[in-house]
Amino acid sequence: MRLLTDRPRTWLRRWIRRRQGTDHGPVVLRRGRIYILPTRLGLAFAAMLLGSLNYGNNLGLGLTFLLAALGLVAMQACHRNLESLTVSAAGTEPPFAGNAAGFRLALDNPGAAARHDLEASTTAAAAPPVAVAAGGETIVTLRLPTRRRGWVTLDRIELATRHPFGLFRAWAVLHPELRCLVYPRPAVRAPAPPPAPGSGAGGRTHRGVEDFAGLKDYHPGDPPRHIAWKAHARGGELLVKQFAGTAAAEPVFDLAQAPGADLEQRLAILARWVVDADAAGQVYGLRLPGLELAPQPGPRQRQRCLAALAEFEAPVLRDA
């Protein structure tokens, strides 16, 4: 419901921001941070009660005062549905440009009563209503649309409720300054990356994967498909199979070698090379002006490379 026009609404948001400032860490919703107004249904309910006072029937007046008392109880219950909740950041879900960026919020209820119909929203997105059990915690995810790569900043969140009866709407505003990194969208079509030299500045060589050559101790980053699970079941140690065969080159994807009409197209092609190499289980690296990531295997390398592409000469975008 819109009880306020755009100009008073904007003024109210600025006043709340000046009053509360930026939130750092978990926020406990105290009474001073919770605002409440009647909804349209609540205004109609109040108008009906006022209209009923024109009748001199004692039974009608008794019913009127009973409903008025019910409205006051509903207002207090609506306010208390938010009071003492603790809201904290619970991580982000970095997307590719064009997909929604996910901001996760943890709602913790320390009270002995469950909280119902809690709605988290921003100016650009809203999450479905959730409930939090007594003494429990619930994760809410706000998904903001994205258009390009870079950092997306979420600096305003509104947590509201109309429980019970929908006669009043209580809300609290948070200014957490959350950030989520948006990766460049991989090119739909991209040429094959340039072949890496067998040994030199463009790449390194590593053992092939043709013939079994023994076992070695497991180290983080070793491909999971090479883990000797049977040996682990027998002895308890985590070992990795070694293979010997034809030497293979570890490519280093270089921005200077990526084709494209502009920077964004070249970064999209690099993103495609990184995603495809990770899907194939390759060991690969990345080279950008002022940054070089040595060839490494595993999902962490994929994350590091995509993050470097996303941050390269990218502005910070704010929630619209």
C-alpha beads as a LAMMPS data file, in Angstrom:
LAMMPS data file: protein, C-alpha beads

320 atoms
319 bonds

1 atom types
1 bond types

-500.0 500.0 xlo xhi
-500.0 500.0 ylo yhi
-500.0 500.0 zlo zhi

Masses

1 110.0

Atoms # bond

1 1 1 0.000 0.000 0.000
2 1 1 1.164 3.563 -0.752
3 1 1 0.044 5.983 1.938
4 1 1 2.790 8.417 1.012
5 1 1 3.563 10.111 -2.287
6 1 1 7.036 9.785 -3.779
7 1 1 8.364 13.082 -2.397
8 1 1 7.386 12.533 1.268
9 1 1 8.533 8.926 0.944
10 1 1 11.961 10.050 -0.286
11 1 1 12.186 12.624 2.512
12 1 1 11.283 9.953 5.079
13 1 1 13.976 7.600 3.783
14 1 1 16.613 10.317 3.983
15 1 1 15.517 11.228 7.495
16 1 1 15.742 7.585 8.612
17 1 1 19.210 7.299 7.071
18 1 1 20.447 10.411 8.907
19 1 1 18.853 9.206 12.135
20 1 1 20.258 5.664 12.053
21 1 1 23.450 5.901 10.015
22 1 1 25.208 2.883 8.500
23 1 1 24.764 -0.492 10.190
24 1 1 27.856 -2.559 10.915
25 1 1 27.470 -6.197 11.891
26 1 1 24.296 -7.789 13.288
27 1 1 21.410 -5.395 14.011
28 1 1 18.924 -5.919 16.841
29 1 1 15.553 -4.323 16.078
30 1 1 14.813 -2.221 19.144
31 1 1 11.615 -0.212 19.603
32 1 1 13.200 2.995 18.360
33 1 1 13.989 1.423 14.977
34 1 1 10.484 0.118 14.260
35 1 1 7.884 2.304 12.552
36 1 1 4.181 1.514 12.206
37 1 1 1.226 2.917 10.220
38 1 1 -2.283 1.636 9.456
39 1 1 -2.872 -0.067 6.129
40 1 1 -5.839 0.664 3.864
41 1 1 -7.714 -2.107 5.593
42 1 1 -6.817 -0.536 8.932
43 1 1 -8.078 2.883 7.815
44 1 1 -11.331 1.349 6.577
45 1 1 -11.649 -0.485 9.888
46 1 1 -11.173 2.795 11.802
47 1 1 -13.681 4.611 9.579
48 1 1 -16.233 1.872 10.217
49 1 1 -15.754 2.210 13.969
50 1 1 -16.145 5.981 13.846
51 1 1 -19.281 5.636 11.731
52 1 1 -20.797 3.191 14.182
53 1 1 -20.595 5.787 16.977
54 1 1 -23.473 7.679 15.329
55 1 1 -25.880 4.948 16.399
56 1 1 -27.266 5.043 19.917
57 1 1 -27.753 1.309 20.225
58 1 1 -25.965 0.077 23.339
59 1 1 -25.247 -3.320 21.846
60 1 1 -23.763 -1.661 18.758
61 1 1 -21.607 0.654 20.879
62 1 1 -20.385 -2.306 22.900
63 1 1 -19.369 -4.111 19.741
64 1 1 -17.653 -0.946 18.505
65 1 1 -15.525 -0.598 21.612
66 1 1 -14.716 -4.306 21.539
67 1 1 -13.481 -4.020 17.947
68 1 1 -11.525 -0.872 18.838
69 1 1 -9.774 -2.793 21.613
70 1 1 -9.053 -5.564 19.109
71 1 1 -7.461 -2.986 16.796
72 1 1 -5.192 -1.705 19.586
73 1 1 -4.113 -5.239 20.431
74 1 1 -3.420 -5.910 16.732
75 1 1 -1.251 -2.771 16.559
76 1 1 0.824 -3.879 19.538
77 1 1 1.123 -7.437 18.206
78 1 1 2.237 -6.128 14.788
79 1 1 4.940 -4.006 16.404
80 1 1 6.146 -6.856 18.626
81 1 1 6.350 -9.181 15.623
82 1 1 9.546 -7.301 14.640
83 1 1 10.853 -6.284 18.055
84 1 1 14.093 -7.955 19.249
85 1 1 14.730 -9.730 15.941
86 1 1 18.428 -9.874 15.032
87 1 1 19.290 -9.294 11.373
88 1 1 22.747 -10.131 10.039
89 1 1 24.429 -10.695 6.691
90 1 1 24.725 -14.363 5.681
91 1 1 26.816 -14.120 2.512
92 1 1 26.193 -13.440 -1.156
93 1 1 25.718 -15.484 -4.324
94 1 1 27.923 -13.983 -7.084
95 1 1 26.151 -14.297 -10.457
96 1 1 27.139 -13.750 -14.058
97 1 1 26.068 -10.376 -15.448
98 1 1 22.403 -10.441 -16.446
99 1 1 21.459 -12.887 -13.675
100 1 1 20.210 -11.938 -10.224
101 1 1 22.716 -11.280 -7.434
102 1 1 21.721 -13.010 -4.198
103 1 1 22.088 -11.263 -0.823
104 1 1 21.375 -13.604 2.088
105 1 1 20.091 -12.291 5.438
106 1 1 19.845 -14.301 8.649
107 1 1 16.799 -13.513 10.813
108 1 1 17.337 -14.728 14.367
109 1 1 14.436 -14.863 16.825
110 1 1 15.600 -14.971 20.465
111 1 1 12.055 -14.709 21.824
112 1 1 9.651 -17.364 23.040
113 1 1 7.035 -16.586 20.380
114 1 1 7.235 -17.328 16.667
115 1 1 7.373 -14.427 14.189
116 1 1 5.138 -14.546 11.123
117 1 1 4.816 -12.919 7.690
118 1 1 8.189 -11.159 7.652
119 1 1 8.861 -9.448 4.310
120 1 1 12.360 -8.301 3.327
121 1 1 12.589 -5.917 0.383
122 1 1 14.641 -3.263 -1.375
123 1 1 13.675 -0.686 -3.965
124 1 1 14.509 -3.226 -6.697
125 1 1 13.470 -6.611 -5.282
126 1 1 11.429 -8.361 -2.598
127 1 1 11.681 -11.780 -0.969
128 1 1 8.661 -13.997 -0.221
129 1 1 7.268 -13.698 3.345
130 1 1 8.877 -16.009 5.891
131 1 1 8.271 -17.095 9.465
132 1 1 10.857 -17.596 12.218
133 1 1 10.191 -20.164 14.923
134 1 1 10.711 -19.310 18.573
135 1 1 14.430 -19.440 19.289
136 1 1 15.109 -20.236 15.626
137 1 1 16.754 -18.686 12.605
138 1 1 15.668 -18.276 8.980
139 1 1 17.673 -17.275 5.908
140 1 1 16.086 -14.777 3.513
141 1 1 17.561 -14.184 0.056
142 1 1 17.084 -10.907 -1.783
143 1 1 17.793 -11.242 -5.511
144 1 1 18.727 -8.038 -7.286
145 1 1 18.788 -7.848 -11.088
146 1 1 22.176 -7.060 -12.638
147 1 1 23.131 -5.627 -16.003
148 1 1 26.920 -5.608 -16.027
149 1 1 29.951 -6.917 -14.196
150 1 1 31.463 -5.344 -11.088
151 1 1 30.469 -4.774 -7.497
152 1 1 26.781 -4.331 -6.667
153 1 1 26.158 -2.531 -3.367
154 1 1 22.952 -3.018 -1.401
155 1 1 22.721 -0.100 1.024
156 1 1 19.067 -0.193 2.096
157 1 1 16.869 -3.089 3.282
158 1 1 13.345 -2.855 4.633
159 1 1 11.958 -5.585 6.895
160 1 1 8.186 -5.319 7.315
161 1 1 5.183 -7.233 8.625
162 1 1 1.375 -6.931 8.550
163 1 1 0.779 -9.725 11.041
164 1 1 -1.820 -10.121 12.462
165 1 1 -5.013 -9.225 10.567
166 1 1 -3.331 -6.825 8.123
167 1 1 -4.653 -3.720 9.904
168 1 1 -1.181 -2.217 10.462
169 1 1 2.184 -2.350 8.735
170 1 1 5.287 -2.232 10.931
171 1 1 8.700 -1.901 9.335
172 1 1 12.355 -1.364 10.141
173 1 1 15.072 -0.033 7.825
174 1 1 18.657 -1.285 7.707
175 1 1 21.645 0.277 5.929
176 1 1 24.213 -2.563 5.876
177 1 1 26.287 -1.563 2.791
178 1 1 26.441 -5.181 1.540
179 1 1 28.435 -5.912 -1.612
180 1 1 28.195 -8.719 -4.166
181 1 1 30.581 -9.290 -7.058
182 1 1 29.036 -9.824 -10.499
183 1 1 31.124 -11.889 -12.915
184 1 1 31.293 -11.011 -16.618
185 1 1 28.888 -13.099 -18.663
186 1 1 30.863 -15.700 -20.675
187 1 1 30.699 -15.218 -24.423
188 1 1 28.198 -17.511 -26.138
189 1 1 30.653 -18.152 -28.937
190 1 1 34.389 -17.861 -28.451
191 1 1 37.397 -19.076 -30.441
192 1 1 39.665 -21.662 -28.905
193 1 1 42.345 -20.137 -26.666
194 1 1 45.843 -19.825 -28.155
195 1 1 47.955 -22.940 -27.553
196 1 1 50.234 -22.603 -24.552
197 1 1 53.974 -23.119 -25.102
198 1 1 55.321 -26.377 -23.747
199 1 1 57.514 -24.512 -21.260
200 1 1 57.977 -20.793 -21.026
201 1 1 56.278 -17.591 -20.031
202 1 1 52.918 -18.679 -21.444
203 1 1 52.589 -21.903 -19.512
204 1 1 54.154 -24.752 -17.579
205 1 1 54.239 -28.480 -18.170
206 1 1 52.864 -31.146 -15.886
207 1 1 52.577 -34.894 -15.892
208 1 1 50.156 -36.498 -18.297
209 1 1 47.300 -38.771 -17.372
210 1 1 48.014 -41.918 -19.359
211 1 1 49.831 -44.491 -17.175
212 1 1 49.513 -45.065 -13.426
213 1 1 52.819 -44.189 -11.718
214 1 1 52.077 -44.560 -7.974
215 1 1 50.505 -42.731 -5.052
216 1 1 51.343 -39.499 -3.258
217 1 1 49.932 -37.568 -0.291
218 1 1 46.836 -35.490 -0.993
219 1 1 47.233 -31.711 -1.197
220 1 1 44.397 -29.161 -1.467
221 1 1 43.689 -28.511 -5.131
222 1 1 44.395 -32.063 -6.347
223 1 1 41.606 -33.270 -8.695
224 1 1 39.005 -35.295 -6.725
225 1 1 38.835 -37.883 -9.527
226 1 1 42.493 -38.815 -8.825
227 1 1 41.929 -39.608 -5.120
228 1 1 42.634 -43.266 -4.305
229 1 1 39.418 -44.018 -2.438
230 1 1 40.149 -47.738 -2.033
231 1 1 43.520 -47.025 -0.442
232 1 1 41.862 -44.434 1.794
233 1 1 39.289 -47.008 2.928
234 1 1 42.040 -49.496 3.815
235 1 1 44.571 -47.254 5.512
236 1 1 42.786 -44.068 6.455
237 1 1 45.235 -41.738 4.658
238 1 1 44.059 -39.590 1.788
239 1 1 46.256 -40.423 -1.204
240 1 1 46.238 -39.273 -4.810
241 1 1 47.085 -41.325 -7.886
242 1 1 50.028 -40.155 -9.993
243 1 1 50.170 -40.726 -13.718
244 1 1 53.007 -40.549 -16.202
245 1 1 52.672 -39.983 -19.930
246 1 1 52.697 -37.292 -22.518
247 1 1 53.490 -33.876 -21.059
248 1 1 50.707 -31.356 -21.331
249 1 1 50.890 -27.567 -21.173
250 1 1 49.110 -25.515 -18.530
251 1 1 47.548 -22.547 -20.357
252 1 1 47.614 -19.010 -19.021
253 1 1 44.731 -17.037 -20.505
254 1 1 46.009 -13.579 -21.433
255 1 1 43.860 -10.492 -22.004
256 1 1 46.335 -9.388 -24.670
257 1 1 45.571 -12.568 -26.669
258 1 1 41.768 -12.430 -26.335
259 1 1 40.004 -11.158 -29.485
260 1 1 37.159 -8.678 -29.355
261 1 1 36.045 -5.214 -30.417
262 1 1 36.204 -3.743 -26.894
263 1 1 37.240 -4.576 -23.337
264 1 1 33.904 -6.133 -22.362
265 1 1 33.932 -8.552 -25.304
266 1 1 37.491 -9.597 -24.537
267 1 1 36.660 -10.166 -20.877
268 1 1 33.609 -12.201 -21.916
269 1 1 35.847 -14.427 -24.056
270 1 1 38.305 -14.855 -21.168
271 1 1 35.381 -15.796 -18.918
272 1 1 34.316 -18.419 -21.461
273 1 1 37.835 -19.877 -21.548
274 1 1 37.939 -20.017 -17.732
275 1 1 34.517 -21.682 -17.434
276 1 1 35.287 -24.241 -20.143
277 1 1 38.721 -25.046 -18.695
278 1 1 37.237 -25.551 -15.247
279 1 1 34.501 -27.806 -16.635
280 1 1 37.168 -29.892 -18.378
281 1 1 39.226 -30.223 -15.188
282 1 1 42.194 -28.342 -16.655
283 1 1 44.951 -26.577 -14.781
284 1 1 45.053 -22.973 -16.015
285 1 1 46.040 -19.427 -15.097
286 1 1 45.102 -15.864 -15.969
287 1 1 47.078 -12.792 -16.970
288 1 1 45.723 -9.233 -16.840
289 1 1 47.584 -5.925 -16.860
290 1 1 49.103 -5.681 -13.389
291 1 1 47.909 -9.131 -12.288
292 1 1 48.910 -12.716 -13.007
293 1 1 47.355 -15.795 -11.429
294 1 1 49.586 -18.841 -11.667
295 1 1 48.049 -22.032 -13.073
296 1 1 46.111 -23.949 -10.422
297 1 1 43.359 -26.588 -10.497
298 1 1 39.986 -26.625 -8.788
299 1 1 36.936 -24.447 -8.161
300 1 1 38.862 -21.885 -6.116
301 1 1 40.936 -21.044 -9.178
302 1 1 37.734 -20.549 -11.166
303 1 1 36.452 -18.179 -8.486
304 1 1 39.731 -16.243 -8.349
305 1 1 39.902 -15.838 -12.131
306 1 1 36.278 -14.777 -12.539
307 1 1 36.623 -12.332 -9.653
308 1 1 39.722 -10.794 -11.261
309 1 1 37.828 -10.389 -14.545
310 1 1 34.843 -8.852 -12.744
311 1 1 36.945 -6.288 -10.872
312 1 1 39.151 -5.275 -13.781
313 1 1 38.418 -1.576 -14.420
314 1 1 34.814 -2.013 -13.184
315 1 1 32.827 0.669 -11.288
316 1 1 30.824 0.029 -8.131
317 1 1 27.096 -0.208 -8.912
318 1 1 24.454 0.599 -6.288
319 1 1 21.008 -0.828 -5.733
320 1 1 18.669 1.234 -7.919

Bonds

1 1 1 2
2 1 2 3
3 1 3 4
4 1 4 5
5 1 5 6
6 1 6 7
7 1 7 8
8 1 8 9
9 1 9 10
10 1 10 11
11 1 11 12
12 1 12 13
13 1 13 14
14 1 14 15
15 1 15 16
16 1 16 17
17 1 17 18
18 1 18 19
19 1 19 20
20 1 20 21
21 1 21 22
22 1 22 23
23 1 23 24
24 1 24 25
25 1 25 26
26 1 26 27
27 1 27 28
28 1 28 29
29 1 29 30
30 1 30 31
31 1 31 32
32 1 32 33
33 1 33 34
34 1 34 35
35 1 35 36
36 1 36 37
37 1 37 38
38 1 38 39
39 1 39 40
40 1 40 41
41 1 41 42
42 1 42 43
43 1 43 44
44 1 44 45
45 1 45 46
46 1 46 47
47 1 47 48
48 1 48 49
49 1 49 50
50 1 50 51
51 1 51 52
52 1 52 53
53 1 53 54
54 1 54 55
55 1 55 56
56 1 56 57
57 1 57 58
58 1 58 59
59 1 59 60
60 1 60 61
61 1 61 62
62 1 62 63
63 1 63 64
64 1 64 65
65 1 65 66
66 1 66 67
67 1 67 68
68 1 68 69
69 1 69 70
70 1 70 71
71 1 71 72
72 1 72 73
73 1 73 74
74 1 74 75
75 1 75 76
76 1 76 77
77 1 77 78
78 1 78 79
79 1 79 80
80 1 80 81
81 1 81 82
82 1 82 83
83 1 83 84
84 1 84 85
85 1 85 86
86 1 86 87
87 1 87 88
88 1 88 89
89 1 89 90
90 1 90 91
91 1 91 92
92 1 92 93
93 1 93 94
94 1 94 95
95 1 95 96
96 1 96 97
97 1 97 98
98 1 98 99
99 1 99 100
100 1 100 101
101 1 101 102
102 1 102 103
103 1 103 104
104 1 104 105
105 1 105 106
106 1 106 107
107 1 107 108
108 1 108 109
109 1 109 110
110 1 110 111
111 1 111 112
112 1 112 113
113 1 113 114
114 1 114 115
115 1 115 116
116 1 116 117
117 1 117 118
118 1 118 119
119 1 119 120
120 1 120 121
121 1 121 122
122 1 122 123
123 1 123 124
124 1 124 125
125 1 125 126
126 1 126 127
127 1 127 128
128 1 128 129
129 1 129 130
130 1 130 131
131 1 131 132
132 1 132 133
133 1 133 134
134 1 134 135
135 1 135 136
136 1 136 137
137 1 137 138
138 1 138 139
139 1 139 140
140 1 140 141
141 1 141 142
142 1 142 143
143 1 143 144
144 1 144 145
145 1 145 146
146 1 146 147
147 1 147 148
148 1 148 149
149 1 149 150
150 1 150 151
151 1 151 152
152 1 152 153
153 1 153 154
154 1 154 155
155 1 155 156
156 1 156 157
157 1 157 158
158 1 158 159
159 1 159 160
160 1 160 161
161 1 161 162
162 1 162 163
163 1 163 164
164 1 164 165
165 1 165 166
166 1 166 167
167 1 167 168
168 1 168 169
169 1 169 170
170 1 170 171
171 1 171 172
172 1 172 173
173 1 173 174
174 1 174 175
175 1 175 176
176 1 176 177
177 1 177 178
178 1 178 179
179 1 179 180
180 1 180 181
181 1 181 182
182 1 182 183
183 1 183 184
184 1 184 185
185 1 185 186
186 1 186 187
187 1 187 188
188 1 188 189
189 1 189 190
190 1 190 191
191 1 191 192
192 1 192 193
193 1 193 194
194 1 194 195
195 1 195 196
196 1 196 197
197 1 197 198
198 1 198 199
199 1 199 200
200 1 200 201
201 1 201 202
202 1 202 203
203 1 203 204
204 1 204 205
205 1 205 206
206 1 206 207
207 1 207 208
208 1 208 209
209 1 209 210
210 1 210 211
211 1 211 212
212 1 212 213
213 1 213 214
214 1 214 215
215 1 215 216
216 1 216 217
217 1 217 218
218 1 218 219
219 1 219 220
220 1 220 221
221 1 221 222
222 1 222 223
223 1 223 224
224 1 224 225
225 1 225 226
226 1 226 227
227 1 227 228
228 1 228 229
229 1 229 230
230 1 230 231
231 1 231 232
232 1 232 233
233 1 233 234
234 1 234 235
235 1 235 236
236 1 236 237
237 1 237 238
238 1 238 239
239 1 239 240
240 1 240 241
241 1 241 242
242 1 242 243
243 1 243 244
244 1 244 245
245 1 245 246
246 1 246 247
247 1 247 248
248 1 248 249
249 1 249 250
250 1 250 251
251 1 251 252
252 1 252 253
253 1 253 254
254 1 254 255
255 1 255 256
256 1 256 257
257 1 257 258
258 1 258 259
259 1 259 260
260 1 260 261
261 1 261 262
262 1 262 263
263 1 263 264
264 1 264 265
265 1 265 266
266 1 266 267
267 1 267 268
268 1 268 269
269 1 269 270
270 1 270 271
271 1 271 272
272 1 272 273
273 1 273 274
274 1 274 275
275 1 275 276
276 1 276 277
277 1 277 278
278 1 278 279
279 1 279 280
280 1 280 281
281 1 281 282
282 1 282 283
283 1 283 284
284 1 284 285
285 1 285 286
286 1 286 287
287 1 287 288
288 1 288 289
289 1 289 290
290 1 290 291
291 1 291 292
292 1 292 293
293 1 293 294
294 1 294 295
295 1 295 296
296 1 296 297
297 1 297 298
298 1 298 299
299 1 299 300
300 1 300 301
301 1 301 302
302 1 302 303
303 1 303 304
304 1 304 305
305 1 305 306
306 1 306 307
307 1 307 308
308 1 308 309
309 1 309 310
310 1 310 311
311 1 311 312
312 1 312 313
313 1 313 314
314 1 314 315
315 1 315 316
316 1 316 317
317 1 317 318
318 1 318 319
319 1 319 320
